[in-house]
Amino acid sequence: MAYSNVMVLGLCMSITSLATAAPTEDSPEKPVTLRIISSMATRPLLVELIKQFEQQSEYQVALESVGGVDAARRIEAGEAFDVVILSASAIDKLIDSGKVHPHSRVDLVKSGVAIAVKEGAQVIDIGSEEAVKQAVLAAKTIGYSTGPSGVYLAELFGRWGIAEQIKENMVKAPPGVPVGALVANGEVELGFQQLSELLHLKGIVILGPLPADIQIMTRFSAGLPLESNQPEAAQVLLNFLTSPAAIEAKINNGMEPI
């Protein structure tokens, strides 16, 4: 059957129209999803800030918070994330190992260590270095984390000369498990962890921060992994996390803006 030029032209135009209207996998209507991996210390803050970011941007964010050691290990293994948020020292190690872009590190917050007991337990004095030392010696169990605060406490107890004396009383929280959760369920009598990780937990009473002369402030930073598929979008997120709009949330979550 012969086709006229007019019929062929009309058929081609119809096919072109259908192809243009058909959805594709690269449709710009689908929002970009950024993957973040972080340590547990910054999770409450990030949940709040991500909600704000999604409301005012064209991006979606998938947050995974785990123990800091596990997070660093997964980045080292080459797992694809767009942003990694850990202690500044951990980010620096990932930069040195070639897993995070050099010069991409931005500092977000500083966070100090606090002490907690189970709700209903006797409130004890922690107002001085000596008072904290006596509280540690008197506690049947002492909880600490695998993160920077846990490393510091081990050094502090060693400096006090009591590390061997309390060794059997020390309880290390599994990666990703808040020390406060062990305090709340009675596994631990005295718990030490970043204030941000204790602040929103039920079933505990926060006695206060470590005294200034033995306090340690951990700096938490963000970096862009080399495995990121969308570094430009990730940079938009980092710009928001370091903007004045994020300051109030940082303070409300027990952290100091940088």
Secondary structure as a PSIPRED ss2 file (coil, helix, strand):
# PSIPRED VFORMAT (PSIPRED V4.0)

   1 M C   1.000  0.000  0.000
   2 A C   1.000  0.000  0.000
   3 Y C   1.000  0.000  0.000
   4 S C   1.000  0.000  0.000
   5 N H   0.000  1.000  0.000
   6 V H   0.000  1.000  0.000
   7 M H   0.000  1.000  0.000
   8 V H   0.000  1.000  0.000
   9 L H   0.000  1.000  0.000
  10 G H   0.000  1.000  0.000
  11 L H   0.000  1.000  0.000
  12 C H   0.000  1.000  0.000
  13 M H   0.000  1.000  0.000
  14 S H   0.000  1.000  0.000
  15 I H   0.000  1.000  0.000
  16 T H   0.000  1.000  0.000
  17 S H   0.000  1.000  0.000
  18 L H   0.000  1.000  0.000
  19 A H   0.000  1.000  0.000
  20 T H   0.000  1.000  0.000
  21 A H   0.000  1.000  0.000
  22 A C   1.000  0.000  0.000
  23 P C   1.000  0.000  0.000
  24 T C   1.000  0.000  0.000
  25 E C   1.000  0.000  0.000
  26 D C   1.000  0.000  0.000
  27 S C   1.000  0.000  0.000
  28 P C   1.000  0.000  0.000
  29 E C   1.000  0.000  0.000
  30 K C   1.000  0.000  0.000
  31 P C   1.000  0.000  0.000
  32 V E   0.000  0.000  1.000
  33 T E   0.000  0.000  1.000
  34 L E   0.000  0.000  1.000
  35 R E   0.000  0.000  1.000
  36 I E   0.000  0.000  1.000
  37 I E   0.000  0.000  1.000
  38 S E   0.000  0.000  1.000
  39 S E   0.000  0.000  1.000
  40 M H   0.000  1.000  0.000
  41 A H   0.000  1.000  0.000
  42 T H   0.000  1.000  0.000
  43 R H   0.000  1.000  0.000
  44 P H   0.000  1.000  0.000
  45 L H   0.000  1.000  0.000
  46 L H   0.000  1.000  0.000
  47 V H   0.000  1.000  0.000
  48 E H   0.000  1.000  0.000
  49 L H   0.000  1.000  0.000
  50 I H   0.000  1.000  0.000
  51 K H   0.000  1.000  0.000
  52 Q H   0.000  1.000  0.000
  53 F H   0.000  1.000  0.000
  54 E H   0.000  1.000  0.000
  55 Q H   0.000  1.000  0.000
  56 Q H   0.000  1.000  0.000
  57 S C   1.000  0.000  0.000
  58 E C   1.000  0.000  0.000
  59 Y E   0.000  0.000  1.000
  60 Q E   0.000  0.000  1.000
  61 V E   0.000  0.000  1.000
  62 A E   0.000  0.000  1.000
  63 L E   0.000  0.000  1.000
  64 E E   0.000  0.000  1.000
  65 S E   0.000  0.000  1.000
  66 V E   0.000  0.000  1.000
  67 G C   1.000  0.000  0.000
  68 G H   0.000  1.000  0.000
  69 V H   0.000  1.000  0.000
  70 D H   0.000  1.000  0.000
  71 A H   0.000  1.000  0.000
  72 A H   0.000  1.000  0.000
  73 R H   0.000  1.000  0.000
  74 R H   0.000  1.000  0.000
  75 I H   0.000  1.000  0.000
  76 E H   0.000  1.000  0.000
  77 A C   1.000  0.000  0.000
  78 G C   1.000  0.000  0.000
  79 E C   1.000  0.000  0.000
  80 A C   1.000  0.000  0.000
  81 F C   1.000  0.000  0.000
  82 D C   1.000  0.000  0.000
  83 V E   0.000  0.000  1.000
  84 V E   0.000  0.000  1.000
  85 I E   0.000  0.000  1.000
  86 L E   0.000  0.000  1.000
  87 S E   0.000  0.000  1.000
  88 A H   0.000  1.000  0.000
  89 S H   0.000  1.000  0.000
  90 A H   0.000  1.000  0.000
  91 I H   0.000  1.000  0.000
  92 D H   0.000  1.000  0.000
  93 K H   0.000  1.000  0.000
  94 L H   0.000  1.000  0.000
  95 I H   0.000  1.000  0.000
  96 D H   0.000  1.000  0.000
  97 S C   1.000  0.000  0.000
  98 G C   1.000  0.000  0.000
  99 K C   1.000  0.000  0.000
 100 V E   0.000  0.000  1.000
 101 H C   1.000  0.000  0.000
 102 P C   1.000  0.000  0.000
 103 H C   1.000  0.000  0.000
 104 S C   1.000  0.000  0.000
 105 R C   1.000  0.000  0.000
 106 V E   0.000  0.000  1.000
 107 D E   0.000  0.000  1.000
 108 L E   0.000  0.000  1.000
 109 V E   0.000  0.000  1.000
 110 K E   0.000  0.000  1.000
 111 S E   0.000  0.000  1.000
 112 G E   0.000  0.000  1.000
 113 V E   0.000  0.000  1.000
 114 A E   0.000  0.000  1.000
 115 I E   0.000  0.000  1.000
 116 A E   0.000  0.000  1.000
 117 V E   0.000  0.000  1.000
 118 K E   0.000  0.000  1.000
 119 E C   1.000  0.000  0.000
 120 G C   1.000  0.000  0.000
 121 A C   1.000  0.000  0.000
 122 Q C   1.000  0.000  0.000
 123 V C   1.000  0.000  0.000
 124 I C   1.000  0.000  0.000
 125 D C   1.000  0.000  0.000
 126 I C   1.000  0.000  0.000
 127 G C   1.000  0.000  0.000
 128 S C   1.000  0.000  0.000
 129 E H   0.000  1.000  0.000
 130 E H   0.000  1.000  0.000
 131 A H   0.000  1.000  0.000
 132 V H   0.000  1.000  0.000
 133 K H   0.000  1.000  0.000
 134 Q H   0.000  1.000  0.000
 135 A H   0.000  1.000  0.000
 136 V H   0.000  1.000  0.000
 137 L H   0.000  1.000  0.000
 138 A H   0.000  1.000  0.000
 139 A C   1.000  0.000  0.000
 140 K C   1.000  0.000  0.000
 141 T C   1.000  0.000  0.000
 142 I E   0.000  0.000  1.000
 143 G E   0.000  0.000  1.000
 144 Y E   0.000  0.000  1.000
 145 S C   1.000  0.000  0.000
 146 T C   1.000  0.000  0.000
 147 G C   1.000  0.000  0.000
 148 P H   0.000  1.000  0.000
 149 S H   0.000  1.000  0.000
 150 G H   0.000  1.000  0.000
 151 V H   0.000  1.000  0.000
 152 Y H   0.000  1.000  0.000
 153 L H   0.000  1.000  0.000
 154 A H   0.000  1.000  0.000
 155 E H   0.000  1.000  0.000
 156 L H   0.000  1.000  0.000
 157 F H   0.000  1.000  0.000
 158 G H   0.000  1.000  0.000
 159 R H   0.000  1.000  0.000
 160 W H   0.000  1.000  0.000
 161 G C   1.000  0.000  0.000
 162 I C   1.000  0.000  0.000
 163 A H   0.000  1.000  0.000
 164 E H   0.000  1.000  0.000
 165 Q H   0.000  1.000  0.000
 166 I H   0.000  1.000  0.000
 167 K H   0.000  1.000  0.000
 168 E H   0.000  1.000  0.000
 169 N H   0.000  1.000  0.000
 170 M E   0.000  0.000  1.000
 171 V E   0.000  0.000  1.000
 172 K E   0.000  0.000  1.000
 173 A C   1.000  0.000  0.000
 174 P C   1.000  0.000  0.000
 175 P C   1.000  0.000  0.000
 176 G C   1.000  0.000  0.000
 177 V C   1.000  0.000  0.000
 178 P C   1.000  0.000  0.000
 179 V H   0.000  1.000  0.000
 180 G H   0.000  1.000  0.000
 181 A H   0.000  1.000  0.000
 182 L H   0.000  1.000  0.000
 183 V H   0.000  1.000  0.000
 184 A H   0.000  1.000  0.000
 185 N C   1.000  0.000  0.000
 186 G C   1.000  0.000  0.000
 187 E C   1.000  0.000  0.000
 188 V C   1.000  0.000  0.000
 189 E C   1.000  0.000  0.000
 190 L E   0.000  0.000  1.000
 191 G E   0.000  0.000  1.000
 192 F E   0.000  0.000  1.000
 193 Q E   0.000  0.000  1.000
 194 Q E   0.000  0.000  1.000
 195 L H   0.000  1.000  0.000
 196 S H   0.000  1.000  0.000
 197 E H   0.000  1.000  0.000
 198 L H   0.000  1.000  0.000
 199 L C   1.000  0.000  0.000
 200 H C   1.000  0.000  0.000
 201 L C   1.000  0.000  0.000
 202 K C   1.000  0.000  0.000
 203 G C   1.000  0.000  0.000
 204 I E   0.000  0.000  1.000
 205 V E   0.000  0.000  1.000
 206 I E   0.000  0.000  1.000
 207 L E   0.000  0.000  1.000
 208 G E   0.000  0.000  1.000
 209 P E   0.000  0.000  1.000
 210 L C   1.000  0.000  0.000
 211 P C   1.000  0.000  0.000
 212 A H   0.000  1.000  0.000
 213 D H   0.000  1.000  0.000
 214 I H   0.000  1.000  0.000
 215 Q C   1.000  0.000  0.000
 216 I C   1.000  0.000  0.000
 217 M E   0.000  0.000  1.000
 218 T E   0.000  0.000  1.000
 219 R E   0.000  0.000  1.000
 220 F E   0.000  0.000  1.000
 221 S E   0.000  0.000  1.000
 222 A E   0.000  0.000  1.000
 223 G E   0.000  0.000  1.000
 224 L C   1.000  0.000  0.000
 225 P E   0.000  0.000  1.000
 226 L C   1.000  0.000  0.000
 227 E C   1.000  0.000  0.000
 228 S C   1.000  0.000  0.000
 229 N C   1.000  0.000  0.000
 230 Q C   1.000  0.000  0.000
 231 P H   0.000  1.000  0.000
 232 E H   0.000  1.000  0.000
 233 A H   0.000  1.000  0.000
 234 A H   0.000  1.000  0.000
 235 Q H   0.000  1.000  0.000
 236 V H   0.000  1.000  0.000
 237 L H   0.000  1.000  0.000
 238 L H   0.000  1.000  0.000
 239 N H   0.000  1.000  0.000
 240 F H   0.000  1.000  0.000
 241 L H   0.000  1.000  0.000
 242 T C   1.000  0.000  0.000
 243 S C   1.000  0.000  0.000
 244 P H   0.000  1.000  0.000
 245 A H   0.000  1.000  0.000
 246 A H   0.000  1.000  0.000
 247 I H   0.000  1.000  0.000
 248 E H   0.000  1.000  0.000
 249 A H   0.000  1.000  0.000
 250 K H   0.000  1.000  0.000
 251 I H   0.000  1.000  0.000
 252 N H   0.000  1.000  0.000
 253 N C   1.000  0.000  0.000
 254 G C   1.000  0.000  0.000
 255 M C   1.000  0.000  0.000
 256 E E   0.000  0.000  1.000
 257 P E   0.000  0.000  1.000
 258 I C   1.000  0.000  0.000
